[in-house]
Amino acid sequence: MVEELDEAGHGGDGALAALQEAAETTDAKRFGLAMESFEPDDYREIVRLAWRYQFDVDRSKFRREMRELQEHVSEQILARLELNE
């Protein structure tokens, strides 16, 4: 995963920085629990997936891997909810 992002060079680094900046400026009152559930590797994974499949006409692989990432983050959110109860 990291080596794919390394191969992307400055573009991948810029995409990751933009994604992290967007996350930092998101409404924490509305999305705080979800934001806290994302780990740095989750952001890198989003950029890696987008980079890998950006020119692929068949979007099914991209959607499948994004759903897997969504499931992973959803599990983290649910775990945080259980801790807060």
Secondary structure, DSSP 8 states (H G I E B T S, - for coil): -HHHHHHHTHHHHHHHHHHHHHHHTS-HHHHHHHHHH--HHHHHHHHHHHHHHTT-S-THHHHHHHHHHHHHHHHHHHHHHHHH-
